[in-house]
Amino acid sequence: MQIYPNQFNKEIAQGLKPCYLVFGDEPQQKFDVIESIRALAKKNGFEERTVLVADTGFSWNQLLDATQSMSLFSSQQFIELELPTGKPGAEGSKMLQQIADTLNPDILLLVHGPKIGKDVQRGKWFKVLDAKGVSVLCYPLEGRQLSSWLNQQLQHHGLSVSATGLKIIADFCEGNMLAAKQEIDKLALLYPKSTVTDEQIEYAMVDQSRYNVFQLVDVMLAGDSTRCVKMLYRLESEGLEPNIIIWALIREWETLWKLHAAAQSREPIQWQKYGIWRNRQAYYQQAMNRLNAESLLSIQQALTEADLAFKQNVVSKPFVKLCHLCMLFMGINIYHIPLMEA
């Protein structure tokens, strides 16, 4: 049974399941889910805890032995298995399916690892364990989901903030939920169980937002110029290589051009054909509504010139140039923007 991280506390309060699958690339949610499992396991008498890591050279018989071993100190076995790649391989898949059939109230199995794709979730081992327990996929939150998560964290500490205050926290820590948790913990220490003003939030917090080039692209396609500039500034401060962004912009242009051609043929757009999943379709639709063929050809020329300039290392201010390119995608005519002299 698959559930969202924000539903996990309610789910586990109903009692332990025989096994848990926890995967994803968002560390704070993973930590919270795994810690909840560990705490309830200990409370329910699972004192014996075996930790296994299925890295290179790992023998899957170790997992089988752990499920069959008896301890002098506890009859209940809590086994944690980490899959560093998110995949157990053919041998591991068979072993996990075999173990799934032998799970009983005295064995608790936790399997965790990084972000996994649909191919892993469709695997026999995953389906068998998921049917016997709970699977939780932990991905970075944005927008309303992030605000909801922040509100839960604040309420847990008995704190209340204004809508503006909540947005300040989100802006400061966006893309870094671990930092958001730490900052809210700090607010709870400074202003315990109280209403925290916007000024107090700004005073207490440190800007710990972290972005990546994929988030930048989504914001650019959505046409949010303010956030786009902020992300570029952050990526520059983190030392991201400009050529990575250029590569991403060229790739997005190619996708938009294909989508434009498909739209001109008046055929329904087969989004998955272009590798665009449901959660990103609206971004591309917004960009297509802004950009016509002439605009796209203009962007292509600008990208070609910029790509050559970057490869020849003749761009004096790379991130200013990247900002101009992003603005073209957002339908902003940069050639009408007056340049300020230094």
C-alpha positions in Angstrom: 0.0 0.0 0.0 1.6 3.3 -1.1 1.0 6.4 1.0 2.4 9.9 1.0 4.9 11.0 3.7 2.5 13.4 5.2 0.0 10.6 5.8 2.6 8.3 7.4 2.2 9.2 11.1 -1.5 8.6 10.8 -0.9 5.2 9.2 1.8 4.0 11.6 -0.3 5.0 14.6 -2.7 2.1 13.6 0.1 -0.4 14.2 3.2 -1.8 12.6 3.0 -3.6 9.2 5.3 -6.5 8.4 7.5 -4.5 6.1 8.1 -0.9 4.9 9.6 0.4 1.6 11.0 3.9 1.9 12.6 5.5 -1.1 13.3 9.0 -2.5 15.7 11.9 -2.8 14.3 14.1 -0.1 16.3 13.4 3.1 14.1 15.2 5.7 11.0 13.2 4.9 12.9 10.0 4.7 14.5 10.6 8.0 11.2 11.4 9.7 9.5 8.2 8.2 12.4 5.9 9.1 12.7 7.4 12.6 9.0 6.8 13.2 9.3 3.2 12.2 12.4 2.7 14.5 10.7 4.3 17.4 7.5 2.3 17.2 9.5 -0.9 16.5 11.4 -0.4 19.7 8.3 0.4 21.7 6.7 -2.9 20.4 9.7 -5.0 21.6 11.9 -5.2 18.5 15.1 -4.7 20.5 17.3 -6.7 18.1 18.1 -4.6 15.1 20.2 -5.8 12.1 21.4 -3.3 9.5 22.5 -4.5 6.1 23.7 -2.6 3.0 23.4 -4.3 -0.3 26.5 -2.8 -1.9 29.1 -4.5 -4.1 30.0 -7.9 -2.8 26.9 -8.2 -0.6 25.8 -11.7 0.0 22.0 -12.0 0.0 22.3 -15.0 2.2 23.0 -12.5 5.0 19.5 -11.3 4.7 18.1 -14.8 4.7 20.2 -15.6 7.8 18.9 -12.5 9.6 15.3 -13.5 9.1 15.9 -17.0 10.4 18.3 -16.3 13.3 17.2 -16.4 16.9 18.6 -14.0 19.5 19.2 -14.7 23.2 17.9 -11.2 24.0 14.8 -10.8 21.7 12.6 -13.1 19.7 11.6 -10.2 17.5 13.9 -9.2 14.6 14.0 -5.7 13.1 16.0 -5.8 9.8 17.0 -2.7 7.9 18.2 -3.2 4.4 19.6 -0.3 2.4 19.7 -0.5 -1.4 22.2 2.1 -2.5 21.1 2.0 -6.1 17.4 1.4 -5.4 17.6 -1.9 -7.2 18.3 -5.3 -5.6 19.3 -7.0 -8.9 18.1 -10.4 -10.1 19.4 -12.4 -7.1 18.2 -9.8 -4.6 14.8 -9.7 -6.2 14.4 -13.5 -5.8 15.5 -13.4 -2.2 13.1 -10.6 -1.3 10.2 -12.4 -2.9 11.2 -15.5 -0.9 11.5 -13.6 2.3 8.1 -11.9 1.7 6.4 -15.3 2.0 8.1 -16.0 5.4 7.3 -12.7 7.1 5.6 -13.1 10.5 4.8 -10.9 13.5 8.3 -11.5 14.9 10.0 -10.0 11.9 9.9 -6.4 10.8 11.6 -5.5 7.5 12.5 -2.0 6.4 14.0 -1.6 2.9 15.1 1.9 1.9 17.1 3.7 -0.7 17.3 6.6 -3.2 14.8 7.8 -5.7 13.3 5.0 -7.8 11.4 4.9 -11.0 8.3 3.2 -12.2 10.4 0.3 -13.4 11.4 -0.6 -9.9 7.9 -0.1 -8.5 6.6 -2.5 -11.1 9.2 -5.1 -10.1 7.9 -8.4 -8.5 9.8 -8.0 -5.3 8.5 -4.4 -4.8 4.9 -5.4 -5.5 5.0 -8.4 -3.2 6.5 -6.4 -0.3 4.2 -3.5 -0.9 1.1 -5.8 -0.7 2.2 -7.0 2.7 3.2 -3.6 4.1 3.5 0.1 3.2 5.6 2.0 0.6 6.5 5.6 1.0 8.1 7.7 -1.8 9.8 10.9 -0.5 10.3 13.7 -3.1 11.0 17.4 -2.6 7.8 19.4 -2.1 7.0 22.7 -3.8 4.1 25.2 -3.8 1.1 24.3 -1.8 2.5 20.9 -0.7 5.6 22.6 0.7 3.4 25.2 2.5 1.2 22.4 4.0 4.3 20.6 5.2 5.7 23.8 6.8 2.4 24.4 8.5 2.5 20.9 10.0 6.0 21.5 11.3 5.0 24.8 12.9 1.8 23.4 14.5 3.9 20.5 15.9 5.9 23.2 17.8 2.8 25.2 18.8 3.9 28.1 16.5 1.7 30.2 14.3 2.8 32.6 11.6 1.1 34.9 9.1 0.6 33.9 5.4 3.5 36.3 4.6 5.6 34.7 7.3 5.0 31.2 5.9 6.1 32.5 2.5 9.3 33.9 3.9 10.1 30.5 5.4 9.3 28.8 2.1 11.4 31.3 0.1 14.4 31.0 2.5 14.4 27.2 2.5 12.8 26.2 -0.8 14.5 23.0 -2.2 16.1 22.2 1.2 13.5 20.8 3.6 16.2 19.7 6.0 17.2 23.3 6.4 13.5 24.3 6.8 13.1 21.8 9.6 16.2 23.2 11.3 15.0 26.8 11.0 11.5 26.0 12.4 13.2 24.1 15.3 15.2 27.3 15.9 12.1 29.5 15.9 10.6 27.1 18.4 13.6 27.7 20.7 13.6 31.4 20.3 9.8 32.0 20.5 8.3 28.9 22.2 4.6 28.3 21.5 3.8 31.7 20.3 2.8 33.8 17.3 6.0 34.6 15.4 6.0 37.9 13.5 7.4 38.4 10.0 10.2 40.5 11.4 11.2 37.8 13.9 11.3 35.2 11.1 13.5 37.4 8.9 15.8 38.1 11.8 16.2 34.5 12.9 16.5 32.7 9.6 19.4 32.2 7.2 18.8 31.9 3.5 19.3 28.2 2.8 17.3 27.7 -0.4 18.9 25.2 -2.7 18.0 24.9 -6.4 18.9 22.7 -9.3 18.8 23.3 -13.0 15.6 21.2 -13.4 13.7 23.5 -11.0 15.1 26.5 -12.9 13.7 25.2 -16.1 10.2 24.6 -14.7 10.0 28.1 -13.2 11.3 29.6 -16.6 8.6 27.6 -18.5 6.0 28.8 -16.1 7.0 32.4 -16.8 7.9 33.4 -13.2 10.6 35.9 -13.8 11.2 36.9 -10.1 11.8 33.3 -9.0 13.9 32.6 -12.1 16.3 35.4 -11.4 16.6 34.3 -7.7 17.4 30.8 -8.7 20.0 31.9 -11.2 21.6 34.0 -8.5 21.6 31.0 -6.1 23.0 28.7 -8.7 25.8 31.1 -9.5 26.7 31.4 -5.8 26.8 27.6 -5.6 29.3 27.6 -8.4 27.2 25.7 -11.0 29.0 25.5 -14.4 27.1 27.8 -16.8 27.4 25.2 -19.7 25.1 22.9 -17.7 22.4 25.6 -17.9 23.0 26.2 -21.5 22.7 22.5 -22.2 19.4 22.5 -20.3 18.0 25.5 -22.2 18.9 24.0 -25.6 17.2 20.8 -24.6 14.0 22.7 -23.6 14.0 24.6 -26.8 14.2 21.4 -28.8 11.2 20.0 -26.8 9.2 23.2 -27.3 9.9 23.2 -31.0 8.6 19.6 -31.3 5.5 20.5 -29.3 4.9 23.5 -31.5 5.1 21.3 -34.6 2.7 18.8 -33.1 0.3 21.6 -32.2 0.4 23.0 -35.7 -0.6 19.6 -37.1 -3.7 19.9 -34.8 -3.2 16.4 -33.4 -3.6 15.7 -29.7 -0.2 16.1 -28.0 1.1 12.8 -26.8 3.0 14.2 -23.8 4.8 11.0 -22.8 6.2 10.7 -26.3 8.3 13.7 -25.4 9.1 12.5 -21.9 6.8 15.0 -20.2 4.9 13.6 -17.3 1.6 15.0 -15.9 3.2 17.2 -13.2 5.1 19.2 -15.8 2.6 19.4 -18.7 1.2 22.7 -17.5 4.6 24.4 -17.6 5.1 23.5 -21.2 1.5 24.5 -22.1 2.1 28.0 -20.5 5.3 28.4 -22.6 3.6 27.3 -25.8 0.8 29.8 -25.1 3.5 32.6 -24.9 5.8 31.6 -27.7 5.0 31.4 -31.4 7.2 30.1 -34.3 8.9 33.5 -34.7 9.8 33.7 -31.0 11.1 30.1 -30.9 13.3 30.8 -34.0 14.7 33.9 -32.3 15.5 31.9 -29.1 17.2 29.3 -31.3 19.5 31.9 -32.8 20.3 33.4 -29.4 21.0 30.0 -27.9 23.3 29.1 -30.8 25.3 32.3 -30.4 25.5 32.0 -26.6 26.5 28.3 -26.8 29.4 29.2 -29.1 30.5 32.1 -26.9 30.4 30.0 -23.8 32.5 27.3 -25.5 35.1 29.9 -26.5 35.1 31.5 -23.0 34.4 35.0 -24.3 31.3 35.7 -22.0 32.4 38.2 -19.3 29.2 37.8 -17.2 27.9 34.3 -17.9 24.9 34.4 -15.5 23.7 37.7 -16.8 23.7 36.2 -20.3 21.9 33.2 -19.0 19.3 35.4 -17.4 18.7 37.1 -20.7 18.2 33.8 -22.4 15.7 32.7 -19.7 13.8 35.9 -20.2 13.4 35.1 -23.9 11.7 31.8 -23.0 9.4 33.9 -20.7 8.4 36.1 -23.6 10.3 39.1 -22.4 11.9 41.2 -25.1 15.4 41.8 -23.6 16.4 44.0 -26.5 14.0 46.7 -25.3 15.5 46.6 -21.8 17.8 49.6 -21.3 21.3 48.6 -20.2 22.8 50.3 -17.1 26.4 51.4 -17.2 28.7 50.2 -14.4 
